[in-house]
Amino acid sequence: MDSLRDITANLREKLYIIHRRIWVLITFLVVIFTVTAIANFTATPLYRAANRIRIEPQLPDVIPFQDQRAISSGRHLDYYNTQYRILRSPSLARMVRRELPADPAKDLTPEQLLNMVEIKPITQSELVDIVVSGPDPELAARIANTWAEQFIRMTIESKFESIQTAISQLDRQLEEQNRKVLEAQSALIDYKERERIISLEDVEKELSRLSEAYSGVRREAEEKELQLEHLARYEGEEISLETFPQVRYHSLILQLRNRLAQLQATRGEYSQRYRERHPRMIQLEAEIATVNNSLREEIGKIIQGLREERDLARSREESLRRELEEQKTRFFAMERKVNEIEGLRTKVDIDREVQQALLSRVSEATMTKGIEITNIRVIDRAETPARPFRPRKIFNLALSLIVGTGGGIAAIFFLENLDTSVKTSGEARSILKIPFLGAIPLYSQVSIRNGLSPLEIMKNPMGLIPEAYRAIRTGIYFASPDSSPRTILVTSSLPQEGKTDIATLLSLSLAQGHERVLLIDCDLRKPRIGKIFGADREQPGLSAVLSGRAGLAEVVRPTDFPGVDYIPGGIIPPDPAELINSRRFGALLEEARGKWDRVILDSPPLLSVTDAVIMGRMVDGVILVVKAGSTRGKVAAYCREKLEHVNARFIGMILNCADIHRGENYYYQSYYA
């Protein structure tokens, strides 16, 4: 509930601020509306024509030679940004200017054409609008269409230039490649002639043959060596040697063995018939010995033959080994030469392939040069606009009303922020930080005309003004927990803040509470209390008492209001501050305190003179009057500090001329309404 109340109060205050400064809003609104209306009806009408084109990321695939390069998805943005800048280039503007007729575009320059043209890409598409604005509708459409045509023409010419450049480069590359092919072929022929290369397969076959022959001879030599080792191990043992195949199956050995066997058989027969010394036995033994010798000789020959065969095999093995090594060396050398030839032949083949590719590219480029293909085409040609797009008179006028209203309200609150005066009771509390006794509303807001005397105002006890003072009186009663202040100083920061009227009306309100009240006019420079109650200015007053020319009883005058007496200021003295600061003033206060229940002192403003500061330390309490909308917060705070410096005791503050439509003032006063 409190939150809703705060919101309502804040809104009400804002509306009231606007209402109070409504002249600012009206002035701002009238100025903005008038300027807009004049600009609307004096501005030259502008017409807008648009030509829509499509820019594809690459050329149509209708020719064998691909002049375009595939644009990756990551470079689409760069490509299109480039095209947009070309559309805004001065060179394109110059091309368009040359194509336009002399009349009516005779005064247009390329720079002016650029200012008339706006390039608007359509997001998430390949479409671009070429928008032209100008005072002539037909010329605007003509420029938009010519702009698109010349852009396409520029693209085609750029393609032609790039193709021509490519052909020139390809021709140079082809010429260089032809030279490379001839050089590679000559190098291959020269190498073959110089190295006299034969087939690597023949060398490889010969190497294989020698390797097999070498292996066979080596095995044969090893076998002969093995046989000789066995024969050498059993040499001298005839029976053992005869068991070897080389010996056993030898034809002559076989004959000798058979002969030996026959002789031995005969010896067995003779041994039974003859004695050892018998001639037949001796002849038979000699013959057996001869056969054994022949057998040993033949076996020796066999062994010697094996040795010779072994030596021959070793010799052949060594010869084949050397030949094989030479063939290997020749093979490896030949293999290196063949590899070199293959490298030269591969280089020739590669150079020929590059040559053929360049020939193909040159042919394709030459064929493409005469074909006008572009990736840009017109989707919608610009048409002559029927009505201007600017100025939008109704929209501009409506916008001026909105801007004028918003700007006026902003100006109102800007001026309000510049106003640092205290306006509400809440601001007064936060700035001064002393008790708030009450607010006196503006007389005009409570149906009280200016010029009424305090007595006339207090005659209406049910009015808002008397009720406000009764609230202030209650605050004075409870100002101190021990005793209510009896001598009260009413002062303000600056003149014209209403402190004299407040002091007077406060005295009347206290008297209504059945108290005897003495009102003293202590403003000896501009006394007004006597004028309010109709006293003669020449009659003695406070100045006479303080200067010793009269006593208290001589200057006190009654009023038509019961319980209220007053002392006028009297004749204005030359030294008011010295009189206020005298011992007579303190004695006067002590005497008045003994005879009246309340003594109310009306003082000069704090910032003007020091009288109020002097009196502040003599009285029981001080009431500071702040005029709403007039007294600045810093000034009021400075005055409070001056009084605190002399140890003055504050009863509280009163907000005078409070606007009851603002902030807390509204609720404070509406409570009594």
C-alpha positions as CSV (number, residue, x, y, z in Angstrom):
1,M,0.0,0.0,0.0
2,D,2.8,2.4,0.9
3,S,4.6,1.5,-2.4
4,L,1.4,2.3,-4.4
5,R,1.1,5.6,-2.5
6,D,4.7,6.5,-3.3
7,I,4.2,5.8,-7.0
8,T,1.0,7.8,-7.0
9,A,2.8,10.7,-5.3
10,N,5.7,10.6,-7.6
11,L,3.4,10.6,-10.7
12,R,1.3,13.4,-9.3
13,E,4.4,15.4,-8.6
14,K,5.8,14.8,-12.2
15,L,2.5,15.9,-13.7
16,Y,2.3,18.9,-11.5
17,I,5.9,20.0,-12.5
18,I,4.9,19.7,-16.1
19,H,1.7,21.7,-15.5
20,R,3.6,24.4,-13.6
21,R,6.1,24.8,-16.4
22,I,3.7,24.2,-19.2
23,W,4.9,27.3,-21.0
24,V,8.2,25.6,-21.6
25,L,6.5,22.6,-23.2
26,I,4.3,24.8,-25.4
27,T,7.2,26.9,-26.5
28,F,9.4,23.9,-27.4
29,L,6.5,22.2,-29.2
30,V,5.6,25.3,-31.2
31,V,9.2,25.9,-32.2
32,I,9.8,22.3,-33.3
33,F,6.5,22.0,-35.1
34,T,7.0,25.4,-36.9
35,V,10.6,24.5,-38.0
36,T,9.4,21.1,-39.2
37,A,6.4,22.6,-41.1
38,I,8.6,25.2,-42.8
39,A,11.2,22.6,-43.7
40,N,8.5,20.2,-45.1
41,F,6.8,22.7,-47.3
42,T,10.0,24.4,-48.6
43,A,12.0,21.2,-49.2
44,T,12.5,20.0,-52.8
45,P,10.6,16.7,-53.4
46,L,12.9,13.7,-53.9
47,Y,12.0,10.6,-55.9
48,R,13.4,7.2,-55.4
49,A,14.0,4.5,-58.1
50,A,15.5,1.1,-57.5
51,N,17.1,-1.4,-59.8
52,R,17.5,-4.9,-58.4
53,I,20.4,-7.1,-59.6
54,R,21.7,-10.6,-58.7
55,I,25.4,-11.2,-58.0
56,E,26.2,-14.9,-58.2
57,P,29.5,-16.0,-56.5
58,Q,30.9,-17.5,-59.8
59,L,30.3,-17.4,-63.6
60,P,27.8,-19.8,-65.1
61,D,29.4,-23.1,-66.1
62,V,28.7,-22.8,-69.8
63,I,32.2,-22.6,-71.2
64,P,35.2,-25.0,-71.0
65,F,37.6,-22.3,-69.8
66,Q,36.8,-21.4,-66.2
67,D,37.8,-17.8,-65.8
68,Q,36.3,-17.6,-62.3
69,R,37.7,-19.3,-59.3
70,A,35.5,-21.2,-56.9
71,I,34.8,-19.0,-53.9
72,S,34.9,-20.8,-50.6
73,S,32.2,-20.2,-48.1
74,G,34.6,-18.4,-45.8
75,R,35.4,-15.8,-48.5
76,H,31.9,-15.0,-49.7
77,L,31.7,-12.0,-47.4
78,D,35.0,-10.6,-48.8
79,Y,33.8,-11.2,-52.4
80,Y,30.5,-9.4,-51.9
81,N,32.0,-6.6,-49.9
82,T,34.3,-6.0,-52.8
83,Q,31.4,-6.0,-55.3
84,Y,29.5,-3.4,-53.1
85,R,32.5,-1.1,-53.1
86,I,32.9,-1.4,-56.8
87,L,29.2,-0.4,-57.1
88,R,30.2,2.7,-55.1
89,S,33.4,3.4,-57.0
90,P,34.1,6.8,-58.8
91,S,35.2,4.9,-61.9
92,L,31.7,3.4,-62.3
93,A,30.2,6.8,-61.7
94,R,32.2,8.3,-64.5
95,M,31.1,5.5,-66.8
96,V,27.5,6.2,-65.9
97,R,27.9,9.9,-66.5
98,R,29.3,9.3,-70.0
99,E,26.2,7.2,-70.8
100,L,23.6,9.7,-69.6
101,P,22.1,12.2,-72.0
102,A,23.4,15.7,-71.9
103,D,19.9,17.0,-70.9
104,P,18.7,16.9,-68.1
105,A,21.9,15.4,-66.5
106,K,24.2,18.1,-68.0
107,D,25.1,19.6,-64.6
108,L,25.7,16.3,-62.8
109,T,29.2,15.4,-61.8
110,P,30.4,11.9,-60.9
111,E,30.6,13.0,-57.2
112,Q,27.0,14.2,-57.3
113,L,25.9,10.9,-58.9
114,L,27.7,9.0,-56.0
115,N,25.7,11.1,-53.5
116,M,22.5,10.2,-55.3
117,V,23.1,6.4,-55.3
118,E,22.7,4.0,-52.4
119,I,23.7,0.4,-52.5
120,K,21.4,-1.8,-50.4
121,P,22.3,-5.6,-50.2
122,I,19.4,-7.8,-49.2
123,T,20.4,-10.0,-46.3
124,Q,20.6,-13.7,-46.7
125,S,20.5,-13.5,-50.5
126,E,22.5,-12.7,-53.6
127,L,20.3,-9.7,-54.5
128,V,21.4,-6.1,-54.3
129,D,19.3,-2.9,-54.8
130,I,20.7,0.1,-56.6
131,V,18.7,2.9,-55.2
132,V,18.8,6.4,-56.7
133,S,17.3,9.5,-55.2
134,G,16.8,12.8,-57.0
135,P,14.4,15.6,-57.8
136,D,13.7,14.2,-61.3
137,P,11.8,10.9,-61.3
138,E,12.6,9.9,-64.9
139,L,16.3,10.8,-64.4
140,A,16.4,8.8,-61.2
141,A,15.1,5.7,-63.0
142,R,17.5,6.3,-65.9
143,I,20.5,6.5,-63.6
144,A,19.5,3.4,-61.7
145,N,19.2,1.3,-64.9
146,T,22.3,2.8,-66.4
147,W,24.2,2.1,-63.1
148,A,23.3,-1.6,-63.3
149,E,24.1,-1.8,-67.0
150,Q,27.5,-0.2,-66.6
151,F,28.3,-2.3,-63.6
152,I,27.7,-5.4,-65.8
153,R,29.7,-3.8,-68.6
154,M,32.6,-3.1,-66.2
155,T,32.5,-6.7,-65.0
156,I,32.6,-8.1,-68.6
157,E,35.4,-5.7,-69.5
158,S,37.3,-6.8,-66.4
159,K,36.8,-10.4,-67.4
160,F,38.1,-9.6,-70.9
161,E,41.2,-7.9,-69.5
162,S,41.8,-10.8,-67.1
163,I,41.5,-13.3,-70.0
164,Q,43.8,-11.2,-72.2
165,T,46.3,-11.0,-69.5
166,A,45.9,-14.8,-68.9
167,I,46.5,-15.5,-72.6
168,S,49.6,-13.4,-72.6
169,Q,50.9,-15.1,-69.6
170,L,50.0,-18.5,-71.0
171,D,51.8,-17.7,-74.3
172,R,54.9,-16.8,-72.4
173,Q,54.7,-19.9,-70.3
174,L,54.0,-22.1,-73.4
175,E,57.1,-20.7,-75.1
176,E,59.2,-21.4,-72.1
177,Q,57.7,-24.9,-71.8
178,N,58.5,-25.7,-75.4
179,R,62.1,-24.8,-74.8
180,K,62.1,-27.0,-71.7
181,V,60.7,-30.0,-73.7
182,L,63.4,-29.6,-76.4
183,E,66.1,-29.3,-73.8
184,A,64.8,-32.4,-72.0
185,Q,64.7,-34.5,-75.2
186,S,68.2,-33.4,-76.2
187,A,69.5,-34.3,-72.8
188,L,68.0,-37.8,-73.1
189,I,69.4,-38.5,-76.6
190,D,72.9,-37.1,-75.6
191,Y,73.0,-39.3,-72.5
192,K,72.1,-42.4,-74.5
193,E,74.7,-41.7,-77.1
194,R,77.4,-40.9,-74.6
195,E,76.9,-43.8,-72.3
196,R,76.0,-46.4,-75.1
197,I,73.3,-47.9,-73.0
198,I,72.3,-51.5,-73.7
199,S,69.4,-53.4,-72.3
200,L,69.5,-53.8,-68.6
201,E,67.7,-57.2,-69.1
202,D,70.6,-58.7,-71.0
203,V,73.0,-57.6,-68.3
204,E,70.7,-59.1,-65.7
205,K,70.4,-62.4,-67.6
206,E,74.2,-62.7,-67.9
207,L,74.6,-61.9,-64.2
208,S,72.1,-64.7,-63.5
209,R,74.0,-67.1,-65.7
210,L,77.3,-66.3,-64.1
211,S,75.8,-66.6,-60.7
212,E,74.4,-70.1,-61.4
213,A,77.7,-71.2,-63.0
214,Y,79.7,-69.9,-60.0
215,S,77.4,-71.7,-57.6
216,G,77.8,-75.0,-59.6
217,V,81.6,-74.8,-59.7
218,R,81.8,-73.8,-56.1
219,R,79.7,-76.8,-55.1
220,E,81.9,-79.1,-57.3
221,A,85.1,-77.8,-55.7
222,E,83.6,-78.2,-52.2
223,E,82.6,-81.8,-53.1
224,K,86.2,-82.6,-54.5
225,E,87.7,-81.0,-51.3
226,L,85.4,-83.2,-49.2
227,Q,86.4,-86.3,-51.1
228,L,90.1,-85.5,-50.8
229,E,89.7,-85.0,-47.0
230,H,88.1,-88.5,-46.7
231,L,90.7,-90.1,-48.9
232,A,93.5,-88.4,-47.0
233,R,92.1,-89.7,-43.8
234,Y,92.2,-93.4,-44.9
235,E,95.2,-93.3,-47.2
236,G,97.4,-96.5,-46.8
237,E,94.5,-98.6,-45.8
238,E,93.7,-100.4,-49.1
239,I,90.6,-102.1,-47.9
240,S,89.2,-98.8,-46.6
241,L,90.1,-96.9,-49.7
242,E,88.5,-99.5,-51.9
243,T,85.2,-98.9,-50.2
244,F,85.1,-95.3,-51.7
245,P,82.9,-95.0,-54.8
246,Q,85.7,-93.2,-56.7
247,V,87.9,-96.2,-56.1
248,R,85.5,-99.1,-55.9
249,Y,83.7,-98.5,-59.2
250,H,86.8,-97.5,-61.2
251,S,87.1,-100.0,-64.2
252,L,90.8,-100.6,-63.9
253,I,90.5,-101.0,-60.1
254,L,87.7,-103.5,-60.7
255,Q,89.9,-105.5,-63.1
256,L,92.9,-105.4,-60.7
257,R,90.7,-106.4,-57.8
258,N,89.2,-109.3,-59.8
259,R,92.8,-110.4,-60.9
260,L,93.9,-110.1,-57.3
261,A,91.0,-112.2,-56.1
262,Q,91.8,-114.9,-58.7
263,L,95.4,-114.9,-57.6
264,Q,94.5,-115.2,-54.0
265,A,92.2,-118.0,-54.8
266,T,95.0,-119.8,-56.7
267,R,97.3,-119.2,-53.8
268,G,94.9,-121.0,-51.6
269,E,94.8,-124.0,-53.9
270,Y,98.7,-124.0,-54.2
271,S,99.1,-123.7,-50.5
272,Q,97.5,-127.0,-50.1
273,R,99.8,-128.7,-52.7
274,Y,103.0,-126.7,-52.6
275,R,105.3,-125.3,-49.9
276,E,106.1,-121.7,-49.6
277,R,109.4,-122.1,-51.3
278,H,107.9,-123.8,-54.2
279,P,108.6,-122.0,-57.4
280,R,105.0,-121.8,-58.3
281,M,104.2,-120.3,-54.9
282,I,107.0,-117.8,-55.3
283,Q,105.8,-116.9,-58.8
284,L,102.3,-116.6,-57.5
285,E,103.3,-114.3,-54.6
286,A,105.3,-112.2,-57.0
287,E,102.3,-111.9,-59.3
288,I,100.0,-111.0,-56.3
289,A,102.5,-108.3,-55.3
290,T,102.6,-106.9,-58.8
291,V,98.8,-106.7,-58.8
292,N,98.8,-105.0,-55.4
293,N,101.3,-102.4,-56.6
294,S,99.3,-101.8,-59.6
295,L,96.2,-101.4,-57.5
296,R,98.0,-98.9,-55.2
297,E,99.3,-97.0,-58.2
298,E,95.8,-96.7,-59.7
299,I,94.4,-95.6,-56.4
300,G,97.1,-92.9,-56.1
301,K,96.3,-91.9,-59.6
302,I,92.6,-91.5,-58.7
303,I,93.6,-89.4,-55.6
304,Q,95.9,-87.3,-57.7
305,G,93.1,-86.9,-60.3
306,L,90.8,-85.7,-57.6
307,R,93.4,-83.2,-56.4
308,E,93.7,-81.9,-59.9
309,E,90.0,-81.8,-60.4
310,R,89.7,-79.9,-57.1
311,D,92.4,-77.4,-58.1
312,L,90.8,-77.0,-61.5
313,A,87.4,-76.4,-59.8
314,R,89.0,-73.9,-57.4
315,S,90.6,-72.1,-60.4
316,R,87.3,-72.0,-62.3
317,E,85.5,-70.8,-59.1
318,E,88.0,-68.0,-58.7
319,S,87.7,-67.0,-62.4
320,L,83.9,-67.1,-62.3
321,R,83.9,-65.1,-59.0
322,R,85.9,-62.4,-60.6
323,E,83.8,-62.4,-63.7
324,L,80.7,-62.3,-61.4
325,E,82.0,-59.3,-59.5
326,E,82.8,-57.5,-62.7
327,Q,79.3,-58.3,-64.0
328,K,77.7,-57.0,-60.7
329,T,79.7,-53.8,-61.0
330,R,78.6,-53.5,-64.6
331,F,75.0,-54.3,-63.6
332,F,74.9,-51.7,-60.8
333,A,76.5,-49.1,-63.1
334,M,74.1,-49.9,-65.8
335,E,71.2,-49.7,-63.3
336,R,72.3,-46.2,-62.3
337,K,72.5,-45.2,-65.9
338,V,69.1,-46.7,-66.6
339,N,67.6,-44.8,-63.6
340,E,69.2,-41.7,-65.0
341,I,67.6,-42.4,-68.3
342,E,64.2,-43.0,-66.7
343,G,64.5,-39.7,-64.9
344,L,65.3,-37.9,-68.1
345,R,62.5,-39.7,-69.8
346,T,60.1,-38.8,-67.0
347,K,61.1,-35.2,-67.2
348,V,60.4,-35.3,-70.9
349,D,57.0,-36.8,-70.3
350,I,56.2,-34.2,-67.6
351,D,57.3,-31.3,-69.7
352,R,55.2,-32.6,-72.5
353,E,52.1,-33.0,-70.3
354,V,52.6,-29.4,-69.1
355,Q,53.0,-28.3,-72.7
356,Q,49.8,-30.0,-73.7
357,A,47.9,-28.5,-70.7
358,L,49.2,-25.0,-71.6
359,L,48.2,-25.5,-75.2
360,S,44.7,-26.6,-74.0
361,R,44.4,-23.5,-71.7
362,V,45.5,-21.2,-74.5
363,S,42.9,-22.7,-76.8
364,E,40.2,-22.4,-74.2
365,A,41.1,-18.8,-73.3
366,T,41.2,-17.8,-76.9
367,M,37.8,-19.3,-77.5
368,T,36.4,-17.7,-74.3
369,K,37.6,-14.2,-75.1
370,G,34.7,-13.5,-77.5
371,I,31.9,-14.8,-75.2
372,E,30.2,-12.2,-73.0
373,I,29.4,-14.2,-69.9
374,T,28.9,-12.6,-66.5
375,N,27.7,-13.7,-63.1
376,I,25.6,-10.4,-62.7
377,R,22.1,-10.0,-64.1
378,V,19.3,-7.6,-63.7
379,I,16.3,-9.0,-61.8
380,D,14.0,-5.9,-61.8
381,R,14.6,-2.8,-63.8
382,A,13.9,0.6,-62.2
383,E,10.6,2.2,-63.1
384,T,9.8,5.9,-63.0
385,P,8.4,6.6,-59.4
386,A,4.9,8.1,-59.3
387,R,5.3,10.1,-56.1
388,P,8.1,11.5,-54.0
389,F,9.4,9.6,-51.0
390,R,10.7,12.7,-49.2
391,P,9.6,14.8,-47.5
392,R,7.0,12.7,-45.7
393,K,5.0,15.6,-44.6
394,I,2.4,13.9,-42.4
395,F,4.9,11.6,-40.8
396,N,7.4,14.5,-40.2
397,L,4.7,16.7,-38.6
398,A,3.5,13.8,-36.4
399,L,7.1,13.1,-35.5
400,S,7.6,16.8,-34.7
401,L,4.7,16.7,-32.3
402,I,6.2,13.7,-30.6
403,V,9.7,15.1,-30.5
404,G,8.4,18.5,-29.4
405,T,6.4,17.0,-26.6
406,G,9.3,14.8,-25.5
407,G,11.8,17.6,-25.8
408,G,9.6,20.0,-24.0
409,I,9.1,17.6,-21.1
410,A,12.8,16.9,-21.0
411,A,13.5,20.7,-20.9
412,I,11.0,21.1,-18.1
413,F,12.7,18.4,-16.0
414,F,16.1,19.8,-16.9
415,L,15.1,23.3,-15.6
416,E,13.6,21.6,-12.6
417,N,16.9,19.9,-11.9
418,L,18.7,23.2,-12.3
419,D,16.4,24.6,-9.6
420,T,18.2,23.7,-6.3
421,S,15.6,25.4,-4.0
422,V,13.8,23.4,-1.3
423,K,10.4,22.4,-2.6
424,T,8.9,19.7,-0.4
425,S,9.0,18.8,3.2
426,G,11.0,15.7,2.4
427,E,13.8,17.7,0.8
428,A,13.8,20.1,3.8
429,R,14.2,17.2,6.2
430,S,17.0,15.6,4.1
431,I,18.9,18.9,3.7
432,L,18.5,20.5,7.2
433,K,18.3,17.4,9.3
434,I,16.2,19.2,12.0
435,P,12.7,18.5,13.2
436,F,9.9,19.4,10.8
437,L,7.1,21.3,12.5
438,G,4.8,21.8,9.5
439,A,4.1,23.4,6.2
440,I,2.2,26.6,5.4
441,P,0.5,26.2,2.0
442,L,0.3,28.8,-0.7
443,Y,-2.5,31.2,0.0
444,S,-3.7,31.0,-3.6
445,Q,-4.1,27.2,-3.3
446,V,-6.3,27.4,-0.2
447,S,-8.6,30.3,-1.4
448,I,-6.9,33.0,0.7
449,R,-6.1,36.1,-1.2
450,N,-2.9,38.0,-0.6
451,G,-3.1,41.1,1.6
452,L,-5.2,39.6,4.4
453,S,-4.0,40.4,7.9
454,P,-3.1,37.6,10.3
455,L,-6.1,38.5,12.4
456,E,-8.4,38.1,9.4
457,I,-6.8,34.8,8.5
458,M,-7.2,33.4,12.1
459,K,-10.9,34.3,12.2
460,N,-11.6,31.2,10.1
461,P,-10.6,28.5,12.6
462,M,-11.5,25.6,10.2
463,G,-9.3,26.9,7.4
464,L,-6.2,25.1,6.3
465,I,-3.9,28.0,7.4
466,P,-5.1,28.0,11.0
467,E,-5.0,24.2,11.1
468,A,-1.4,24.2,9.8
469,Y,-0.4,26.6,12.6
470,R,-2.2,24.4,15.2
471,A,-0.1,21.5,14.0
472,I,3.1,23.7,14.4
473,R,1.9,24.7,17.8
474,T,1.6,21.0,18.8
475,G,5.1,20.4,17.6
476,I,6.4,23.3,19.8
477,Y,4.6,21.8,22.8
478,F,6.5,18.5,22.3
479,A,9.8,20.0,21.2
480,S,11.5,19.1,24.5
481,P,10.9,16.2,26.8
482,D,11.5,18.4,29.9
483,S,9.8,21.7,29.2
484,S,8.4,23.5,26.2
485,P,10.6,26.4,25.0
486,R,9.3,29.8,26.2
487,T,11.5,32.2,24.3
488,I,11.3,31.4,20.6
489,L,13.3,33.0,17.8
490,V,11.7,32.9,14.3
491,T,14.2,33.6,11.5
492,S,15.0,32.7,7.9
493,S,17.9,32.6,5.5
494,L,16.9,35.5,3.2
495,P,14.3,38.3,3.1
496,Q,10.8,37.8,1.8
497,E,10.5,34.2,3.1
498,G,7.5,35.1,5.3
499,K,9.1,34.8,8.8
500,T,7.3,37.9,10.1
501,D,3.8,36.6,9.1
502,I,4.7,33.2,10.5
503,A,5.9,34.7,13.8
504,T,2.6,36.7,14.0
505,L,0.3,33.9,13.1
506,L,2.2,31.5,15.4
507,S,1.7,34.0,18.3
508,L,-2.1,34.1,17.6
509,S,-2.2,30.2,17.4
510,L,-0.4,29.9,20.7
511,A,-2.8,32.4,22.2
512,Q,-5.7,30.2,21.1
513,G,-4.1,27.5,23.3
514,H,-4.9,29.7,26.3
515,E,-1.4,31.1,26.6
516,R,-0.3,34.7,27.1
517,V,2.1,35.6,24.2
518,L,4.4,38.5,23.7
519,L,5.5,39.1,20.1
520,I,8.7,41.2,19.8
521,D,9.8,42.8,16.5
522,C,13.5,42.3,16.7
523,D,14.1,43.4,13.1
524,L,15.4,46.8,13.9
525,R,16.3,47.5,10.3
526,K,13.0,46.8,8.6
527,P,10.4,46.4,11.4
528,R,6.9,45.2,10.2
529,I,5.1,43.9,13.4
530,G,3.8,47.4,14.2
531,K,2.5,47.9,10.7
532,I,0.6,44.6,10.9
533,F,-1.2,45.7,14.1
534,G,-1.6,49.3,13.0
535,A,0.9,50.9,15.4
536,D,2.4,54.4,14.7
537,R,6.0,54.1,13.6
538,E,7.0,57.0,15.7
539,Q,5.9,55.4,18.9
540,P,8.7,53.9,21.1
541,G,9.4,50.3,20.7
542,L,12.2,47.8,21.2
543,S,14.9,50.2,20.1
544,A,13.8,52.6,22.9
545,V,14.1,49.9,25.5
546,L,17.5,48.8,24.4
547,S,18.8,52.3,24.2
548,G,17.5,53.0,27.8
549,R,14.9,55.6,26.8
550,A,11.9,53.5,27.9
551,G,11.0,50.6,30.0
552,L,9.2,47.3,29.0
553,A,5.8,48.4,30.3
554,E,6.0,51.6,28.2
555,V,6.5,49.8,24.8
556,V,4.2,46.7,25.2
557,R,0.9,47.1,23.3
558,P,-2.1,44.9,23.3
559,T,-3.8,43.5,20.2
560,D,-7.4,42.8,19.2
561,F,-6.7,39.1,19.6
562,P,-7.1,37.9,23.2
563,G,-3.8,36.9,25.0
564,V,-1.5,38.5,22.5
565,D,0.7,41.5,23.1
566,Y,3.5,42.9,21.0
567,I,6.4,45.2,21.1
568,P,7.1,47.1,17.8
569,G,10.6,47.7,16.5
570,G,10.2,51.5,17.1
571,I,12.5,54.1,15.5
572,I,15.3,52.5,13.5
573,P,18.6,52.9,15.4
574,P,22.0,53.4,13.8
575,D,23.5,50.3,15.5
576,P,20.9,47.5,15.7
577,A,23.5,44.7,16.2
578,E,25.1,46.4,19.2
579,L,21.7,46.9,20.8
580,I,20.7,43.3,20.3
581,N,24.1,42.1,21.7
582,S,23.7,44.4,24.8
583,R,22.9,43.3,28.4
584,R,19.6,45.2,28.2
585,F,18.3,42.7,25.5
586,G,19.1,39.8,27.8
587,A,17.4,41.5,30.7
588,L,14.4,42.3,28.5
589,L,14.0,38.6,27.7
590,E,14.3,37.6,31.3
591,E,11.6,40.1,32.3
592,A,9.3,39.1,29.5
593,R,9.8,35.4,30.4
594,G,8.5,36.1,33.9
595,K,5.4,37.9,32.7
596,W,4.3,36.0,29.6
597,D,3.9,32.3,28.8
598,R,5.6,32.6,25.4
599,V,7.9,35.2,23.9
600,I,8.1,35.1,20.1
601,L,11.0,37.1,18.5
602,D,10.9,38.1,14.9
603,S,14.5,38.6,13.6
604,P,16.2,39.8,10.5
605,P,17.4,37.2,7.9
606,L,20.5,35.2,8.8
607,L,22.5,35.9,5.7
608,S,21.9,39.6,5.8
609,V,23.0,40.5,9.3
610,T,24.3,38.8,12.5
611,D,21.3,39.8,14.7
612,A,19.6,36.4,14.4
613,V,22.9,34.6,15.3
614,I,23.3,36.8,18.4
615,M,19.7,36.2,19.5
616,G,19.9,32.4,18.7
617,R,22.2,31.8,21.7
618,M,19.9,33.8,24.1
619,V,16.6,32.1,23.4
620,D,15.2,28.7,24.4
621,G,14.7,27.6,20.8
622,V,14.9,28.7,17.2
623,I,12.4,28.1,14.4
624,L,14.0,28.3,10.9
625,V,11.6,29.4,8.1
626,V,12.3,28.0,4.6
627,K,10.3,29.3,1.6
628,A,9.4,26.5,-0.8
629,G,10.6,27.0,-4.3
630,S,12.8,30.0,-3.3
631,T,15.3,29.1,-0.6
632,R,18.2,27.1,-1.9
633,G,19.1,24.0,0.0
634,K,22.8,24.9,0.4
635,V,21.8,28.4,1.7
636,A,19.5,26.9,4.3
637,A,22.1,24.3,5.4
638,Y,24.7,27.1,5.7
639,C,22.3,29.1,8.0
640,R,21.7,26.0,10.1
641,E,25.5,25.6,10.6
642,K,25.8,29.3,11.6
643,L,23.2,28.8,14.4
644,E,24.8,25.5,15.4
645,H,28.1,27.3,15.7
646,V,26.7,29.5,18.6
647,N,25.1,26.4,20.1
648,A,21.6,27.5,19.3
649,R,18.9,25.0,20.1
650,F,16.6,24.2,17.2
651,I,12.9,23.6,17.8
652,G,12.4,22.8,14.1
653,M,11.7,24.3,10.7
654,I,8.6,25.5,8.9
655,L,8.2,25.2,5.2
656,N,6.4,28.3,4.0
657,C,4.5,28.8,0.7
658,A,4.4,25.0,0.3
659,D,2.9,23.7,-3.0
660,I,0.2,21.3,-1.8
661,H,0.3,19.5,-5.1
662,R,3.9,18.3,-4.7
663,G,5.2,15.3,-2.9
664,E,4.7,15.1,0.9
665,N,3.1,18.5,0.9
666,Y,0.1,17.0,-0.9
667,Y,-0.5,14.4,1.7
668,Y,0.2,16.8,4.5
669,Q,-2.4,19.2,3.4
670,S,-4.9,16.8,2.0
671,Y,-5.2,15.2,5.4
672,Y,-6.8,18.4,6.7
673,A,-8.8,19.2,3.6
